[in-house]
């Protein structure tokens, strides 16, 4: 199963740490990208980021590096 397929079958949001692992990035970079709007995410508790796995899969697909 590819990374994109794995993400598209996931039913729970990703943490910024999990997203970083899928993207091959540092978690700090993911948080900066979220703040800049480069990735879509939300903060349900006002502090910790959550990302829709489908949005991360779309980002990976658009980049074409995976």
N, CA, C and O atoms as a Tripos MOL2 file, in Angstrom:
@<TRIPOS>MOLECULE
protein
  264   263    66     0     0
PROTEIN
NO_CHARGES

@<TRIPOS>ATOM
      1 N           0.8570   -1.1820    0.0000 N.3       1 UNK1
      2 CA          0.0000    0.0000    0.0000 C.3       1 UNK1
      3 C           0.9030    1.2450    0.0000 C.2       1 UNK1
      4 O           1.8840    1.3130    0.7410 O.2       1 UNK1
      5 N           0.5600    2.2110   -0.8300 N.am      2 UNK2
      6 CA          1.3570    3.4320   -0.9110 C.3       2 UNK2
      7 C           1.0270    4.3500    0.2610 C.2       2 UNK2
      8 O           0.0520    4.1330    0.9800 O.2       2 UNK2
      9 N           1.8440    5.3640    0.4400 N.am      3 UNK3
     10 CA          1.5980    6.3510    1.4980 C.3       3 UNK3
     11 C           0.2520    7.0310    1.2710 C.2       3 UNK3
     12 O          -0.5140    7.2320    2.2140 O.2       3 UNK3
     13 N          -0.0280    7.3810    0.0370 N.am      4 UNK4
     14 CA         -1.2940    8.0540   -0.2620 C.3       4 UNK4
     15 C          -2.4680    7.1410    0.0580 C.2       4 UNK4
     16 O          -3.4420    7.5850    0.6670 O.2       4 UNK4
     17 N          -2.3960    5.8780   -0.3390 N.am      5 UNK5
     18 CA         -3.4750    4.9300   -0.0350 C.3       5 UNK5
     19 C          -3.6530    4.7640    1.4700 C.2       5 UNK5
     20 O          -4.7780    4.7050    1.9660 O.2       5 UNK5
     21 N          -2.5480    4.6900    2.1860 N.am      6 UNK6
     22 CA         -2.6120    4.5640    3.6480 C.3       6 UNK6
     23 C          -3.3110    5.7690    4.2580 C.2       6 UNK6
     24 O          -4.1650    5.6190    5.1320 O.2       6 UNK6
     25 N          -2.9540    6.9590    3.8010 N.am      7 UNK7
     26 CA         -3.5680    8.1710    4.3330 C.3       7 UNK7
     27 C          -5.0550    8.2350    4.0000 C.2       7 UNK7
     28 O          -5.8580    8.6530    4.8340 O.2       7 UNK7
     29 N          -5.4250    7.8250    2.7960 N.am      8 UNK8
     30 CA         -6.8210    7.9100    2.3840 C.3       8 UNK8
     31 C          -7.7230    6.9080    3.0930 C.2       8 UNK8
     32 O          -8.9410    7.0830    3.1240 O.2       8 UNK8
     33 N          -7.1340    5.8590    3.6640 N.am      9 UNK9
     34 CA         -7.9420    4.8900    4.4120 C.3       9 UNK9
     35 C          -8.0100    5.2290    5.8990 C.2       9 UNK9
     36 O          -8.7830    4.6230    6.6410 O.2       9 UNK9
     37 N          -7.2260    6.1680    6.3210 N.am     10 UNK10
     38 CA         -7.2120    6.5560    7.7350 C.3      10 UNK10
     39 C          -8.4630    7.3650    8.0720 C.2      10 UNK10
     40 O          -8.8890    8.2200    7.2960 O.2      10 UNK10
     41 N          -9.0380    7.0860    9.2280 N.am     11 UNK11
     42 CA        -10.2860    7.7500    9.6130 C.3      11 UNK11
     43 C         -10.1120    8.7850   10.7200 C.2      11 UNK11
     44 O         -11.0530    9.5060   11.0500 O.2      11 UNK11
     45 N          -8.9280    8.8600   11.2870 N.am     12 UNK12
     46 CA         -8.6940    9.8290   12.3560 C.3      12 UNK12
     47 C          -7.6880   10.8830   11.8970 C.2      12 UNK12
     48 O          -6.8410   10.6000   11.0500 O.2      12 UNK12
     49 N          -7.7720   12.0870   12.4450 N.am     13 UNK13
     50 CA         -6.8340   13.1490   12.0610 C.3      13 UNK13
     51 C          -5.4000   12.7880   12.4380 C.2      13 UNK13
     52 O          -5.1560   11.9820   13.3350 O.2      13 UNK13
     53 N          -4.4700   13.4030   11.7330 N.am     14 UNK14
     54 CA         -3.0520   13.2340   12.0210 C.3      14 UNK14
     55 C          -2.5900   14.3130   12.9880 C.2      14 UNK14
     56 O          -3.0960   15.4350   12.9630 O.2      14 UNK14
     57 N          -1.6410   13.9780   13.8290 N.am     15 UNK15
     58 CA         -0.9590   15.0010   14.6180 C.3      15 UNK15
     59 C           0.1180   15.6110   13.7240 C.2      15 UNK15
     60 O           0.4330   15.0630   12.6670 O.2      15 UNK15
     61 N           0.6730   16.7260   14.1390 N.am     16 UNK16
     62 CA          1.7480   17.3280   13.3450 C.3      16 UNK16
     63 C           2.9610   16.3970   13.2850 C.2      16 UNK16
     64 O           3.6830   16.3820   12.2880 O.2      16 UNK16
     65 N           3.1820   15.6370   14.3260 N.am     17 UNK17
     66 CA          4.2940   14.6840   14.3420 C.3      17 UNK17
     67 C           4.0620   13.5670   13.3250 C.2      17 UNK17
     68 O           4.9750   13.2000   12.5860 O.2      17 UNK17
     69 N           2.8430   13.0270   13.2870 N.am     18 UNK18
     70 CA          2.5330   11.9760   12.3220 C.3      18 UNK18
     71 C           2.6320   12.5050   10.8900 C.2      18 UNK18
     72 O           3.1720   11.8330   10.0110 O.2      18 UNK18
     73 N           2.1100   13.7040   10.6620 N.am     19 UNK19
     74 CA          2.1860   14.3050    9.3260 C.3      19 UNK19
     75 C           3.6430   14.4740    8.9100 C.2      19 UNK19
     76 O           3.9940   14.2200    7.7580 O.2      19 UNK19
     77 N           4.4790   14.8980    9.8320 N.am     20 UNK20
     78 CA          5.8980   15.0720    9.5380 C.3      20 UNK20
     79 C           6.5320   13.7470    9.1160 C.2      20 UNK20
     80 O           7.3530   13.7100    8.1990 O.2      20 UNK20
     81 N           6.1520   12.6730    9.7790 N.am     21 UNK21
     82 CA          6.6930   11.3610    9.4310 C.3      21 UNK21
     83 C           6.2660   10.9590    8.0210 C.2      21 UNK21
     84 O           7.0850   10.4570    7.2510 O.2      21 UNK21
     85 N           5.0020   11.1720    7.6740 N.am     22 UNK22
     86 CA          4.5230   10.8310    6.3290 C.3      22 UNK22
     87 C           5.1940   11.6960    5.2700 C.2      22 UNK22
     88 O           5.4920   11.2220    4.1740 O.2      22 UNK22
     89 N           5.4290   12.9520    5.5920 N.am     23 UNK23
     90 CA          6.0050   13.8820    4.6260 C.3      23 UNK23
     91 C           7.5300   13.8430    4.5810 C.2      23 UNK23
     92 O           8.1430   14.4150    3.6790 O.2      23 UNK23
     93 N           8.1360   13.1710    5.5470 N.am     24 UNK24
     94 CA          9.5960   13.1160    5.6040 C.3      24 UNK24
     95 C          10.2040   14.4410    6.0160 C.2      24 UNK24
     96 O          11.2890   14.8100    5.5690 O.2      24 UNK24
     97 N           9.4820   15.1580    6.8850 N.am     25 UNK25
     98 CA          9.9180   16.4720    7.3350 C.3      25 UNK25
     99 C          10.0730   16.4940    8.8420 C.2      25 UNK25
    100 O           9.6250   15.5840    9.5400 O.2      25 UNK25
    101 N          10.7050   17.5290    9.3310 N.am     26 UNK26
    102 CA         10.7860   17.7850   10.7550 C.3      26 UNK26
    103 C           9.4170   18.3010   11.2220 C.2      26 UNK26
    104 O           8.7570   19.0430   10.4960 O.2      26 UNK26
    105 N           9.0000   17.9190   12.4070 N.am     27 UNK27
    106 CA          7.7080   18.3830   12.9340 C.3      27 UNK27
    107 C           7.6450   19.9070   12.9980 C.2      27 UNK27
    108 O           6.5900   20.4970   12.7670 O.2      27 UNK27
    109 N           8.7480   20.5280   13.3040 N.am     28 UNK28
    110 CA          8.7790   21.9920   13.3780 C.3      28 UNK28
    111 C           8.4550   22.6170   12.0110 C.2      28 UNK28
    112 O           7.7640   23.6330   11.9280 O.2      28 UNK28
    113 N           8.9640   21.9940   10.9530 N.am     29 UNK29
    114 CA          8.6720   22.4660    9.5960 C.3      29 UNK29
    115 C           7.1870   22.3420    9.2950 C.2      29 UNK29
    116 O           6.5960   23.2540    8.7170 O.2      29 UNK29
    117 N           6.5790   21.2320    9.6760 N.am     30 UNK30
    118 CA          5.1380   21.0330    9.4590 C.3      30 UNK30
    119 C           4.3510   22.1070   10.1940 C.2      30 UNK30
    120 O           3.4080   22.6700    9.6370 O.2      30 UNK30
    121 N           4.7190   22.3970   11.4230 N.am     31 UNK31
    122 CA          3.9990   23.4390   12.1830 C.3      31 UNK31
    123 C           4.1540   24.8090   11.5280 C.2      31 UNK31
    124 O           3.2050   25.5910   11.4900 O.2      31 UNK31
    125 N           5.3440   25.0980   11.0170 N.am     32 UNK32
    126 CA          5.5400   26.3760   10.3000 C.3      32 UNK32
    127 C           4.6870   26.4320    9.0440 C.2      32 UNK32
    128 O           4.0800   27.4630    8.7510 O.2      32 UNK32
    129 N           4.6350   25.3280    8.2940 N.am     33 UNK33
    130 CA          3.8240   25.2730    7.0770 C.3      33 UNK33
    131 C           2.3430   25.4290    7.4110 C.2      33 UNK33
    132 O           1.6010   26.0580    6.6560 O.2      33 UNK33
    133 N           1.9110   24.8660    8.5280 N.am     34 UNK34
    134 CA          0.5150   25.0240    8.9570 C.3      34 UNK34
    135 C           0.2210   26.4880    9.2700 C.2      34 UNK34
    136 O          -0.8080   27.0220    8.8550 O.2      34 UNK34
    137 N           1.1100   27.1230    9.9880 N.am     35 UNK35
    138 CA          0.9180   28.5310   10.3420 C.3      35 UNK35
    139 C           0.9260   29.4290    9.1130 C.2      35 UNK35
    140 O           0.2280   30.4430    9.0740 O.2      35 UNK35
    141 N           1.7110   29.0590    8.1130 N.am     36 UNK36
    142 CA          1.8070   29.8560    6.8840 C.3      36 UNK36
    143 C           0.6870   29.5340    5.8970 C.2      36 UNK36
    144 O           0.5190   30.2410    4.9030 O.2      36 UNK36
    145 N          -0.0780   28.4790    6.1600 N.am     37 UNK37
    146 CA         -1.1590   28.1010    5.2590 C.3      37 UNK37
    147 C          -0.7360   27.1830    4.1190 C.2      37 UNK37
    148 O          -1.5310   26.9000    3.2220 O.2      37 UNK37
    149 N           0.4960   26.7210    4.1470 N.am     38 UNK38
    150 CA          0.9890   25.8060    3.1060 C.3      38 UNK38
    151 C           0.3430   24.4280    3.2460 C.2      38 UNK38
    152 O           0.1440   23.7320    2.2500 O.2      38 UNK38
    153 N           0.0180   24.0380    4.4700 N.am     39 UNK39
    154 CA         -0.7460   22.8280    4.7590 C.3      39 UNK39
    155 C          -2.0210   23.2440    5.4830 C.2      39 UNK39
    156 O          -2.0480   24.2460    6.1980 O.2      39 UNK39
    157 N          -3.0830   22.4540    5.2840 N.am     40 UNK40
    158 CA         -4.3420   22.7350    5.9660 C.3      40 UNK40
    159 C          -4.3860   21.9580    7.2810 C.2      40 UNK40
    160 O          -4.0610   20.7720    7.3260 O.2      40 UNK40
    161 N          -4.7840   22.6340    8.3280 N.am     41 UNK41
    162 CA         -4.9070   21.9970    9.6210 C.3      41 UNK41
    163 C          -5.7820   22.8210   10.5360 C.2      41 UNK41
    164 O          -6.2320   23.9080   10.1740 O.2      41 UNK41
    165 N          -6.0180   22.3030   11.7110 N.am     42 UNK42
    166 CA         -6.8320   23.0120   12.6960 C.3      42 UNK42
    167 C          -6.3220   22.6780   14.0920 C.2      42 UNK42
    168 O          -5.5740   21.7200   14.2870 O.2      42 UNK42
    169 N          -6.7350   23.4720   15.0360 N.am     43 UNK43
    170 CA         -6.3340   23.2980   16.4340 C.3      43 UNK43
    171 C          -7.5810   23.1290   17.2980 C.2      43 UNK43
    172 O          -8.1430   24.1170   17.7710 O.2      43 UNK43
    173 N          -8.0190   21.8900   17.5090 N.am     44 UNK44
    174 CA         -9.2580   21.6710   18.2560 C.3      44 UNK44
    175 C          -9.1880   22.1310   19.7120 C.2      44 UNK44
    176 O         -10.2040   22.4980   20.3020 O.2      44 UNK44
    177 N          -8.0010   22.1080   20.2780 N.am     45 UNK45
    178 CA         -7.8450   22.5180   21.6750 C.3      45 UNK45
    179 C          -7.1690   23.8840   21.7790 C.2      45 UNK45
    180 O          -6.8320   24.3370   22.8720 O.2      45 UNK45
    181 N          -6.9770   24.5320   20.6390 N.am     46 UNK46
    182 CA         -6.3290   25.8330   20.6170 C.3      46 UNK46
    183 C          -4.8120   25.7670   20.6800 C.2      46 UNK46
    184 O          -4.1460   26.8020   20.6370 O.2      46 UNK46
    185 N          -4.2640   24.5780   20.7820 N.am     47 UNK47
    186 CA         -2.8130   24.4440   20.9220 C.3      47 UNK47
    187 C          -2.2040   23.4460   19.9430 C.2      47 UNK47
    188 O          -1.3130   23.8060   19.1740 O.2      47 UNK47
    189 N          -2.6650   22.2150   19.9600 N.am     48 UNK48
    190 CA         -2.0650   21.1470   19.1510 C.3      48 UNK48
    191 C          -2.7340   21.0480   17.7850 C.2      48 UNK48
    192 O          -3.9600   21.0730   17.6730 O.2      48 UNK48
    193 N          -1.9030   20.9360   16.7450 N.am     49 UNK49
    194 CA         -2.4080   20.8560   15.3780 C.3      49 UNK49
    195 C          -2.9330   19.4670   15.0510 C.2      49 UNK49
    196 O          -2.4190   18.4590   15.5370 O.2      49 UNK49
    197 N          -3.9690   19.4340   14.2160 N.am     50 UNK50
    198 CA         -4.5020   18.2040   13.6420 C.3      50 UNK50
    199 C          -4.6700   18.4430   12.1500 C.2      50 UNK50
    200 O          -5.0230   19.5410   11.7220 O.2      50 UNK50
    201 N          -4.4130   17.4080   11.3670 N.am     51 UNK51
    202 CA         -4.4950   17.5140    9.9180 C.3      51 UNK51
    203 C          -5.3810   16.4030    9.3740 C.2      51 UNK51
    204 O          -5.3540   15.2740    9.8640 O.2      51 UNK51
    205 N          -6.1550   16.7330    8.3710 N.am     52 UNK52
    206 CA         -6.9780   15.7490    7.6800 C.3      52 UNK52
    207 C          -6.0360   14.8950    6.8270 C.2      52 UNK52
    208 O          -5.2870   15.4370    6.0140 O.2      52 UNK52
    209 N          -6.0640   13.5760    6.9980 N.am     53 UNK53
    210 CA         -5.1740   12.7180    6.2090 C.3      53 UNK53
    211 C          -5.3450   12.9060    4.7000 C.2      53 UNK53
    212 O          -4.3770   12.7940    3.9480 O.2      53 UNK53
    213 N          -6.5680   13.1890    4.2560 N.am     54 UNK54
    214 CA         -6.8090   13.4060    2.8220 C.3      54 UNK54
    215 C          -6.0840   14.6500    2.3190 C.2      54 UNK54
    216 O          -5.6210   14.6710    1.1780 O.2      54 UNK54
    217 N          -5.9780   15.6830    3.1470 N.am     55 UNK55
    218 CA         -5.2560   16.8900    2.7500 C.3      55 UNK55
    219 C          -3.7620   16.6020    2.6270 C.2      55 UNK55
    220 O          -3.1040   17.1030    1.7160 O.2      55 UNK55
    221 N          -3.2340   15.8020    3.5370 N.am     56 UNK56
    222 CA         -1.8100   15.4410    3.4710 C.3      56 UNK56
    223 C          -1.5650   14.5830    2.2320 C.2      56 UNK56
    224 O          -0.5600   14.7610    1.5450 O.2      56 UNK56
    225 N          -2.4800   13.6490    1.9420 N.am     57 UNK57
    226 CA         -2.3580   12.8090    0.7450 C.3      57 UNK57
    227 C          -2.3830   13.6730   -0.5120 C.2      57 UNK57
    228 O          -1.6050   13.4390   -1.4370 O.2      57 UNK57
    229 N          -3.2670   14.6660   -0.5570 N.am     58 UNK58
    230 CA         -3.3520   15.5610   -1.7200 C.3      58 UNK58
    231 C          -2.0610   16.3510   -1.8790 C.2      58 UNK58
    232 O          -1.5850   16.5440   -2.9980 O.2      58 UNK58
    233 N          -1.4950   16.8050   -0.7750 N.am     59 UNK59
    234 CA         -0.2390   17.5530   -0.8310 C.3      59 UNK59
    235 C           0.8720   16.6670   -1.4040 C.2      59 UNK59
    236 O           1.6430   17.1000   -2.2600 O.2      59 UNK59
    237 N           0.9430   15.4340   -0.9260 N.am     60 UNK60
    238 CA          1.9560   14.5010   -1.4210 C.3      60 UNK60
    239 C           1.7510   14.2550   -2.9140 C.2      60 UNK60
    240 O           2.7150   14.2360   -3.6790 O.2      60 UNK60
    241 N           0.5160   14.0700   -3.3230 N.am     61 UNK61
    242 CA          0.2120   13.8280   -4.7300 C.3      61 UNK61
    243 C           0.6110   15.0220   -5.6040 C.2      61 UNK61
    244 O           1.1770   14.8480   -6.6840 O.2      61 UNK61
    245 N           0.3150   16.2160   -5.1330 N.am     62 UNK62
    246 CA          0.6420   17.4250   -5.8930 C.3      62 UNK62
    247 C           2.1540   17.6120   -6.0370 C.2      62 UNK62
    248 O           2.6310   18.0700   -7.0750 O.2      62 UNK62
    249 N           2.8950   17.2600   -5.0010 N.am     63 UNK63
    250 CA          4.3470   17.4210   -5.0450 C.3      63 UNK63
    251 C           4.9960   16.4160   -5.9670 C.2      63 UNK63
    252 O           6.0210   16.7000   -6.5870 O.2      63 UNK63
    253 N           4.4000   15.2380   -6.0560 N.am     64 UNK64
    254 CA          4.9000   14.2180   -6.9570 C.3      64 UNK64
    255 C           6.2360   13.6060   -6.5880 C.2      64 UNK64
    256 O           6.8660   12.9330   -7.4040 O.2      64 UNK64
    257 N           6.6710   13.8400   -5.3550 N.am     65 UNK65
    258 CA          7.9680   13.3110   -4.9230 C.3      65 UNK65
    259 C           7.8640   11.9510   -4.2450 C.2      65 UNK65
    260 O           8.8800   11.3700   -3.8640 O.2      65 UNK65
    261 N           6.6450   11.4390   -4.0900 N.am     66 UNK66
    262 CA          6.5130   10.1780   -3.3730 C.3      66 UNK66
    263 C           5.9900    9.1120   -4.2700 C.2      66 UNK66
    264 O           5.8120    7.9730   -3.8380 O.2      66 UNK66
@<TRIPOS>BOND
     1     1     2 1
     2     2     3 1
     3     3     4 2
     4     3     5 am
     5     5     6 1
     6     6     7 1
     7     7     8 2
     8     7     9 am
     9     9    10 1
    10    10    11 1
    11    11    12 2
    12    11    13 am
    13    13    14 1
    14    14    15 1
    15    15    16 2
    16    15    17 am
    17    17    18 1
    18    18    19 1
    19    19    20 2
    20    19    21 am
    21    21    22 1
    22    22    23 1
    23    23    24 2
    24    23    25 am
    25    25    26 1
    26    26    27 1
    27    27    28 2
    28    27    29 am
    29    29    30 1
    30    30    31 1
    31    31    32 2
    32    31    33 am
    33    33    34 1
    34    34    35 1
    35    35    36 2
    36    35    37 am
    37    37    38 1
    38    38    39 1
    39    39    40 2
    40    39    41 am
    41    41    42 1
    42    42    43 1
    43    43    44 2
    44    43    45 am
    45    45    46 1
    46    46    47 1
    47    47    48 2
    48    47    49 am
    49    49    50 1
    50    50    51 1
    51    51    52 2
    52    51    53 am
    53    53    54 1
    54    54    55 1
    55    55    56 2
    56    55    57 am
    57    57    58 1
    58    58    59 1
    59    59    60 2
    60    59    61 am
    61    61    62 1
    62    62    63 1
    63    63    64 2
    64    63    65 am
    65    65    66 1
    66    66    67 1
    67    67    68 2
    68    67    69 am
    69    69    70 1
    70    70    71 1
    71    71    72 2
    72    71    73 am
    73    73    74 1
    74    74    75 1
    75    75    76 2
    76    75    77 am
    77    77    78 1
    78    78    79 1
    79    79    80 2
    80    79    81 am
    81    81    82 1
    82    82    83 1
    83    83    84 2
    84    83    85 am
    85    85    86 1
    86    86    87 1
    87    87    88 2
    88    87    89 am
    89    89    90 1
    90    90    91 1
    91    91    92 2
    92    91    93 am
    93    93    94 1
    94    94    95 1
    95    95    96 2
    96    95    97 am
    97    97    98 1
    98    98    99 1
    99    99   100 2
   100    99   101 am
   101   101   102 1
   102   102   103 1
   103   103   104 2
   104   103   105 am
   105   105   106 1
   106   106   107 1
   107   107   108 2
   108   107   109 am
   109   109   110 1
   110   110   111 1
   111   111   112 2
   112   111   113 am
   113   113   114 1
   114   114   115 1
   115   115   116 2
   116   115   117 am
   117   117   118 1
   118   118   119 1
   119   119   120 2
   120   119   121 am
   121   121   122 1
   122   122   123 1
   123   123   124 2
   124   123   125 am
   125   125   126 1
   126   126   127 1
   127   127   128 2
   128   127   129 am
   129   129   130 1
   130   130   131 1
   131   131   132 2
   132   131   133 am
   133   133   134 1
   134   134   135 1
   135   135   136 2
   136   135   137 am
   137   137   138 1
   138   138   139 1
   139   139   140 2
   140   139   141 am
   141   141   142 1
   142   142   143 1
   143   143   144 2
   144   143   145 am
   145   145   146 1
   146   146   147 1
   147   147   148 2
   148   147   149 am
   149   149   150 1
   150   150   151 1
   151   151   152 2
   152   151   153 am
   153   153   154 1
   154   154   155 1
   155   155   156 2
   156   155   157 am
   157   157   158 1
   158   158   159 1
   159   159   160 2
   160   159   161 am
   161   161   162 1
   162   162   163 1
   163   163   164 2
   164   163   165 am
   165   165   166 1
   166   166   167 1
   167   167   168 2
   168   167   169 am
   169   169   170 1
   170   170   171 1
   171   171   172 2
   172   171   173 am
   173   173   174 1
   174   174   175 1
   175   175   176 2
   176   175   177 am
   177   177   178 1
   178   178   179 1
   179   179   180 2
   180   179   181 am
   181   181   182 1
   182   182   183 1
   183   183   184 2
   184   183   185 am
   185   185   186 1
   186   186   187 1
   187   187   188 2
   188   187   189 am
   189   189   190 1
   190   190   191 1
   191   191   192 2
   192   191   193 am
   193   193   194 1
   194   194   195 1
   195   195   196 2
   196   195   197 am
   197   197   198 1
   198   198   199 1
   199   199   200 2
   200   199   201 am
   201   201   202 1
   202   202   203 1
   203   203   204 2
   204   203   205 am
   205   205   206 1
   206   206   207 1
   207   207   208 2
   208   207   209 am
   209   209   210 1
   210   210   211 1
   211   211   212 2
   212   211   213 am
   213   213   214 1
   214   214   215 1
   215   215   216 2
   216   215   217 am
   217   217   218 1
   218   218   219 1
   219   219   220 2
   220   219   221 am
   221   221   222 1
   222   222   223 1
   223   223   224 2
   224   223   225 am
   225   225   226 1
   226   226   227 1
   227   227   228 2
   228   227   229 am
   229   229   230 1
   230   230   231 1
   231   231   232 2
   232   231   233 am
   233   233   234 1
   234   234   235 1
   235   235   236 2
   236   235   237 am
   237   237   238 1
   238   238   239 1
   239   239   240 2
   240   239   241 am
   241   241   242 1
   242   242   243 1
   243   243   244 2
   244   243   245 am
   245   245   246 1
   246   246   247 1
   247   247   248 2
   248   247   249 am
   249   249   250 1
   250   250   251 1
   251   251   252 2
   252   251   253 am
   253   253   254 1
   254   254   255 1
   255   255   256 2
   256   255   257 am
   257   257   258 1
   258   258   259 1
   259   259   260 2
   260   259   261 am
   261   261   262 1
   262   262   263 1
   263   263   264 2
@<TRIPOS>SUBSTRUCTURE
     1 UNK1         2 RESIDUE 1 A UNK
     2 UNK2         6 RESIDUE 1 A UNK
     3 UNK3        10 RESIDUE 1 A UNK
     4 UNK4        14 RESIDUE 1 A UNK
     5 UNK5        18 RESIDUE 1 A UNK
     6 UNK6        22 RESIDUE 1 A UNK
     7 UNK7        26 RESIDUE 1 A UNK
     8 UNK8        30 RESIDUE 1 A UNK
     9 UNK9        34 RESIDUE 1 A UNK
    10 UNK10       38 RESIDUE 1 A UNK
    11 UNK11       42 RESIDUE 1 A UNK
    12 UNK12       46 RESIDUE 1 A UNK
    13 UNK13       50 RESIDUE 1 A UNK
    14 UNK14       54 RESIDUE 1 A UNK
    15 UNK15       58 RESIDUE 1 A UNK
    16 UNK16       62 RESIDUE 1 A UNK
    17 UNK17       66 RESIDUE 1 A UNK
    18 UNK18       70 RESIDUE 1 A UNK
    19 UNK19       74 RESIDUE 1 A UNK
    20 UNK20       78 RESIDUE 1 A UNK
    21 UNK21       82 RESIDUE 1 A UNK
    22 UNK22       86 RESIDUE 1 A UNK
    23 UNK23       90 RESIDUE 1 A UNK
    24 UNK24       94 RESIDUE 1 A UNK
    25 UNK25       98 RESIDUE 1 A UNK
    26 UNK26      102 RESIDUE 1 A UNK
    27 UNK27      106 RESIDUE 1 A UNK
    28 UNK28      110 RESIDUE 1 A UNK
    29 UNK29      114 RESIDUE 1 A UNK
    30 UNK30      118 RESIDUE 1 A UNK
    31 UNK31      122 RESIDUE 1 A UNK
    32 UNK32      126 RESIDUE 1 A UNK
    33 UNK33      130 RESIDUE 1 A UNK
    34 UNK34      134 RESIDUE 1 A UNK
    35 UNK35      138 RESIDUE 1 A UNK
    36 UNK36      142 RESIDUE 1 A UNK
    37 UNK37      146 RESIDUE 1 A UNK
    38 UNK38      150 RESIDUE 1 A UNK
    39 UNK39      154 RESIDUE 1 A UNK
    40 UNK40      158 RESIDUE 1 A UNK
    41 UNK41      162 RESIDUE 1 A UNK
    42 UNK42      166 RESIDUE 1 A UNK
    43 UNK43      170 RESIDUE 1 A UNK
    44 UNK44      174 RESIDUE 1 A UNK
    45 UNK45      178 RESIDUE 1 A UNK
    46 UNK46      182 RESIDUE 1 A UNK
    47 UNK47      186 RESIDUE 1 A UNK
    48 UNK48      190 RESIDUE 1 A UNK
    49 UNK49      194 RESIDUE 1 A UNK
    50 UNK50      198 RESIDUE 1 A UNK
    51 UNK51      202 RESIDUE 1 A UNK
    52 UNK52      206 RESIDUE 1 A UNK
    53 UNK53      210 RESIDUE 1 A UNK
    54 UNK54      214 RESIDUE 1 A UNK
    55 UNK55      218 RESIDUE 1 A UNK
    56 UNK56      222 RESIDUE 1 A UNK
    57 UNK57      226 RESIDUE 1 A UNK
    58 UNK58      230 RESIDUE 1 A UNK
    59 UNK59      234 RESIDUE 1 A UNK
    60 UNK60      238 RESIDUE 1 A UNK
    61 UNK61      242 RESIDUE 1 A UNK
    62 UNK62      246 RESIDUE 1 A UNK
    63 UNK63      250 RESIDUE 1 A UNK
    64 UNK64      254 RESIDUE 1 A UNK
    65 UNK65      258 RESIDUE 1 A UNK
    66 UNK66      262 RESIDUE 1 A UNK
